[in-house]
Amino acid sequence: MTKAVEEVWDVVVVGCGYAGAVAAIAAHDAGATVLVLEKMPQPGGISICSAGGIRVAKDADAAFKYLSATNAGTTPDEVLKTLAEGMTSVAGFVEELAAAEGTEIVRSSASGNYPFPGTETFGFVTVEDGPDSGDMLDKSSVRGGEDGLALFSLLYAATRRREIKIEVNTRATRLRTDATGKVIGLDADRHGHAAHFRTNGGVVLACGGFEADYAMQKQYWQGITARSAAFAGNTGDGIRMCQDVGADLWHMWHYHGSYGLRHTDPEYPFAIRMKRFPDWLPGEQFPDDVKMPYILVDQDGNRFMNEYDPYLQDTGARPFAFFDPQRQAFPRIPAWFIADENGRKRHPFGKPTYHQAGMSFSWSSDNLCEVDLGILQRADDIESLSRIIDIPTEQLEHTIARWNDGCAASSDDDFARPAQSMMPISEPPYYVAQVWPLVNNTQGGPVHDERQRVLNPYGEPVSGLYAAGELGSAFGYLYISGGNIAECFIGGRIAGKEAGAQVKGK
Ligand SMILES: Cc1cc2nc3c(=O)[nH]c(=O)nc-3n(C[C@H](O)[C@H](O)[C@H](O)COP(=O)(O)OP(=O)(O)OC[C@H]3O[C@@H](n4cnc5c(N)ncnc54)[C@H](O)[C@@H]3O)c2cc1C
């Protein structure tokens, strides 16, 4: 039996982070009627607690060369060329939105994260002063970068200026197709009631990845799962809906992730990000004044990685995935963080980020509240430290002595950590905590072409269906900082325009 259609819209956008908001604005500006569905109590997604930096480029050819090298053949040239070209013009689009809301963009130069050809063409655009969203956004539920909040406030103001309807607490559940397989609408759960939406132009899925879906992580990642660093709303819904209508998937293994700590309160659902140190470019001078005051050791008490990779937020999780077939175990999950009293006094070890109603956790400036909470454990000497980790004291003494010798010689002969970042661990008491891989955002999802049309495994578009943002991101191997947000704006805009343009008679 056919279900009754409740509402007809030109374009329905699923998800209201940066990508969904931009797609909605673009579809509206193309003359379409637009509805945005957001499953959480307020819009913003991960976007609202991000650092808010949009990657831009001066030259599209140079940006394409760089993106090609970092994607290692995992993404077709046409998709990367469109992204590269978009990076040269996206600043103008954001500037226009900002001007309409009485604010301005800020431009800065910053190379890519690796010394690939084209790296020097890049920069960032941010919006430092977002328009006042009054009490429309509950900012107390957001802990993250000021610029991320400002950028979302700008988009939110732009949707309100256009009177675009955003329905919160409304979860898209299934796409609807006609007899030819064309997507013609979707079903949703609206405030606990079934709702059906029919579309004239198309559906844009901008509903993020699977940061908070452990079942999906288990299927696609090497035996490990990782807690989201920020947000519980992205549970792979868009991926399942796309699979249901025949979409191909890509980049499912690839996630933007590092390592972090966990709260002792079982109600705290997120990983806690470490203090953010500056990224560094291999081959260039490392800053002299940046010290990372800790090491990581595995469950045997051995260091196993360079704790300070060039772009730690992106690749820091990868070394944790090592499986030891002799013991049939993952000896680095969890691993252990170790610092001493000098490190404790230097700066806060953790920097929580989240977008979640009712949450209020900040890291103390001297790390002592976290000792009281049990997130960090204190040990008066190495022997007590080794008891906490449950390894022989001599093993830990050996690891720490080798580290301290490396600090004295200004050289990490084991993992080539930048010498300037090294700090001895010698002043008791010591601080120790379990450390786990964490996911900032996933990159996997439906394959799309340069028009953001979702493709089936034969490379044919699934008619009426578009994807934008981190859902099916173009980044398939190495990521460029600010790339996901750039993609939200560039791909979101293309998807919204494309879907809007499909409406007959407009
Ligand atoms: C702390 C942190 C800092 C970051 N900083 C940067 C940065 O500076 N630069 C950068 O490029 N990237 C950064 N990232 C990554 C980047 O923020 C995200 O990849 C990007 O914002 C994702 O935007 P999106 O619109 O695709 O998804 P989101 O912003 O997550 O929006 C998706 C929305 O879809 C909703 N949704 C999900 N399922 C459904 C459903 N079934 N029905 C309805 N709604 C649904 C969700 O609730 C959510 O609101 C950062 C990530 C983190 C965690």
The ligand as a Gaussian input file, in Angstrom:
#p B3LYP/6-31G(d) Opt

LIG

0 1
 C       37.133000      19.168000      16.798000
 C       37.124000      19.146000      15.296000
 C       37.743000      20.182000      14.596000
 C       37.710000      20.180000      13.200000
 N       38.285000      21.230000      12.536000
 C       38.273000      21.252000      11.184000
 C       38.830000      22.350000      10.459000
 O       39.290000      23.346000      11.020000
 N       38.812000      22.288000       9.099000
 C       38.261000      21.232000       8.433000
 O       38.240000      21.225000       7.201000
 N       37.698000      20.195000       9.093000
 C       37.676000      20.196000      10.442000
 N       37.086000      19.153000      11.101000
 C       36.254000      18.237000      10.329000
 C       35.012000      18.997000       9.847000
 O       34.550000      19.852000      10.863000
 C       33.874000      18.077000       9.430000
 O       34.323000      17.094000       8.538000
 C       32.783000      18.895000       8.726000
 O       32.404000      20.005000       9.504000
 C       31.588000      18.008000       8.441000
 O       30.537000      18.805000       7.969000
 P       29.234000      18.113000       7.411000
 O       28.297000      19.215000       7.129000
 O       29.574000      17.165000       6.320000
 O       28.735000      17.213000       8.625000
 P       28.146000      17.699000      10.073000
 O       28.553000      19.085000      10.406000
 O       28.490000      16.657000      11.057000
 O       26.605000      17.707000       9.796000
 C       25.881000      16.518000       9.546000
 C       24.518000      16.676000      10.183000
 O       23.671000      15.617000       9.723000
 C       22.817000      15.243000      10.802000
 N       22.277000      13.918000      10.520000
 C       22.912000      12.723000      10.555000
 N       22.070000      11.734000      10.196000
 C       20.869000      12.317000       9.933000
 C       19.596000      11.830000       9.537000
 N       19.379000      10.517000       9.344000
 N       18.570000      12.706000       9.361000
 C       18.753000      14.047000       9.589000
 N       19.958000      14.558000       9.994000
 C       20.997000      13.704000      10.143000
 C       23.729000      15.300000      12.009000
 O       23.002000      15.365000      13.201000
 C       24.551000      16.561000      11.702000
 O       23.961000      17.712000      12.279000
 C       37.095000      19.118000      12.501000
 C       36.494000      18.066000      13.211000
 C       36.503000      18.087000      14.606000
 C       35.851000      16.972000      15.363000

